[in-house]
Amino acid sequence: MRQPSFWQGPPTKPGWVAQTLRPLGAVYAMVTARRLTKSGYRAAVPVICVGNLNVGGTGKTPTVIAIAEALIDRGKRVHIVSRGYGGSVEGPVRVDPLRHKAAEVGDEPLLLAAFAPVWVSRDRKKGVKLAEADGAQVVVLDDGHQNPAVIKDFSVVVVDAARGFGNGLCLPAGPLREPIDTGLARADLLLSIGALPDQTTFGATWGRSIGRPRQLAQLVPLRTGMSWSGVRVLAFAGIGQPEKFFATLRSLGADVVRSVPLSDHQPFGQALIQRLETEARDLGAQLVTTEKDAVRLSDALRMRVLTLPVRLELDAPDLLAPALDRLFDTAPDLNRV
């Protein structure tokens, strides 16, 4: 989602457009708070939620992957439950990468299915129950911080360090789904993702509002053995912040002769694909995209497009690890595996 410019002002000085919309933001926050008073389903296994306060991309998917891999390394059977944004299937259904397409289950669930079993379910309670019945020892919720259907045992709120919380206001006056204080009050950890200068600015701007342990992290390219130095590329990305993807390619030495930012989860219609391939051919460039975008491509096109995968790298891994371990230390109290 492309964020309006008036969402990005300093938190203490929202612009006039944001101020005009502020009463509507207060109503939005009130409706969200009322929905959160509903009681949720208590699963028989630990439930970890990865969510955010902002709309748009903040880095939830790489965070889900990192947490799932950490739990798998501990010998746990991890299942992921996702709403399946952008897909036509309401579910609940277990994602089958050999059968399902992104248009059916969403691009993020299809990507996550390479790491652990994924259930797409608009009703998260049903999704979690099916994961339990299928042998899950721990469930990771992809999004759902503002959804009360399932009780969470550990909640991670992810924020982009460069964007922070925008102007600090709720939709439509700002980029927030709920006020910072109420959203973080239900969180166990705030994960801010970004380069060190952005992390420093984020801490200076929002540090007093956090009130929760904060973990710093950054997205780094996965080492695949390929050298990008001097490679002419036409890069396209339909993620929350396409410019970050383009900047990463440049930092690796790629010659980005053309960059095409698309809307988050944007479908790849035939006309768009033909235009990209024609431009790449005319420029003598290689088409490159993100992992999340790649799963929306046809099988034939995917063979002609390079992918630059990234992974979450924690600045202090020992901050998250004990928290994950404690979930299972308390498991007997809830008759958990």
Salt bridges, closest charged atoms under 4 A:
ASP96 OD2 - ARG99 NE 3.95
ASP107 OD1 - HIS265 ND1 3.00
ASP107 OD2 - ARG296 NH1 2.67
GLU108 OE2 - HIS265 NE2 3.90
GLU108 OE2 - LYS292 NZ 3.32
ASP134 OD2 - ARG94 NH1 2.33
ASP143 OD1 - ARG177 NH1 3.07
ASP153 OD1 - ARG42 NH1 2.65
ASP153 OD1 - ARG336 NH2 2.81
ASP160 OD1 - LYS244 NZ 2.34
GLU178 OE2 - ARG186 NH2 2.70
ASP255 OD2 - ARG232 NH1 3.79
ASP264 OD2 - HIS265 NE2 3.59
ASP264 OD1 - LYS292 NZ 2.87
GLU277 OE2 - ARG304 NE 2.99
GLU279 OE1 - ARG258 NE 2.80
GLU279 OE2 - ARG275 NH1 3.35
GLU291 OE1 - ARG311 NH1 2.72
ASP293 OD1 - ARG296 NH2 2.74
ASP299 OD2 - LYS101 NZ 3.76
ASP299 OD1 - ARG302 NH2 3.87
ASP325 OD1 - ARG74 NE 2.59
